Amino acid sequence: MRAILIPAVLTALVAMLASAGAQQRTAVAIVIVPSIPGGATYIAAEKGYFRNAGLDVTIERIDSLSKAVAFVATNRVQVGQGGINAGYYNSVAEGLPLVMALESGSTPLNHQIILRPELKDTIKTVADLKGRRVGLSSPGSSAVYEMGMVLQSAGLKLKDIEIKYVSFSQMGPALLNGAIDAALEVAPFGDIAIERKMAVAWIDSEDYIKQLPLINVAYIANTDWIKQQPDVARKLFVALAHAGRDYCQAYHHGPNRAEIIDIMIKNKIVNDRALLDKMEWQARTVNGEFNLDSVDSQQQFYKQEGIIDKVAPRDKLVDASFAEAAAKELGPFHLINTSSKLKGCR
């Protein structure tokens, strides 16, 4: 009887200790838009960086950061990760308790404008886009800014094209069936569309953007939450920056690339392992630092185009303290694969 009881008691004790440990960790909720740079959030979870920081982090998925803004502003979730959009700038200008706390996607973006195959010999210059149906991901998205910068290079404006809002996953089929003539696409969807001959590659949108590096993915946070739990916020963003460094090592084809791909596959960022391994990933800064000029340039563009009514002060858009904390706590970043020629993530 004693031999039976002792294991049972030990099992119960272990369960109690595990439960107590979970209860001691501080709960934080994050919503993310699934994407290659969004994989860093799952890296932090899978590698135990949240747990080691005493955090119990819940990660939920959402299809655009514009939808996350309302949840973060009301503190139903504390943090949202995704593409920066006009809705964020408008919300800050309106006084909502939001701030960009950590950058998680920047130059090189590896975005490209792809074309309907039969137009590859017709659309040769940016000026040839005039009057064409162009697919963009969503109203007020960073893709709108990127396309606006491309058009400006030929003296055109957004009103000179016919914008069709199409999800990234549907741009390839829309090009194939003739619903659109061109699209600003992101990895891996652009790679898939080209590989399946639904589209042909054309130009890199970043070649036409004056204010570089371009910041287009970030973590936004509730400022009231930051004020109430500054230590928790710091620990969270340092953990995320730590994961961002792992992402950067894998970005440069370091020895952890297979492990990071495993995490992305497991969390359904991309389902095709071979494609994920061979494709170009989006870069980021290693500590999550922001280029404020890039951030403000996007805000000014949205104002000029009438997408937002007013602008927020530059110092209200970004909280630089978390990237500074990451740099201090994590120390210098040393690239393992020193032979990498890739730009960004350094």
Sequence and secondary structure as in RCSB ss.txt:
>XXXX:A:sequence
MRAILIPAVLTALVAMLASAGAQQRTAVAIVIVPSIPGGATYIAAEKGYFRNAGLDVTIERIDSLSKAVAFVATN
RVQVGQGGINAGYYNSVAEGLPLVMALESGSTPLNHQIILRPELKDTIKTVADLKGRRVGLSSPGSSAVYEMGMV
LQSAGLKLKDIEIKYVSFSQMGPALLNGAIDAALEVAPFGDIAIERKMAVAWIDSEDYIKQLPLINVAYIANTDW
IKQQPDVARKLFVALAHAGRDYCQAYHHGPNRAEIIDIMIKNKIVNDRALLDKMEWQARTVNGEFNLDSVDSQQQ
FYKQEGIIDKVAPRDKLVDASFAEAAAKELGPFHLINTSSKLKGCR
>XXXX:A:secstr
 HHHHHHHHHHHHHHHHHHHHHHHSEEEEEEE  STTTHHHHHHHHTTHHHHTTEEEEEEE S HHHHHHHHHTT
SSSEEEEE BHHHHHHHHTT SEEEEEEEEES    EEEE GGGTTT  SGGGGTT EEEESSTTBHHHHHHHHH
HHTTT  GGGSEEEE  HHHHHHHHHTTS SEEEE TTHHHHHHHTTS EEEE GGGG SS S EEEEEEEEHHH
HHH HHHHHHHHHHHHHHHHHHHHHHTT TTHHHHHHHHHHTTS S HHHHHHS   B  SS    HHHHHHHHH
HHHHTTSSS    GGGTB THHHHHHHHHH     S TT    S  
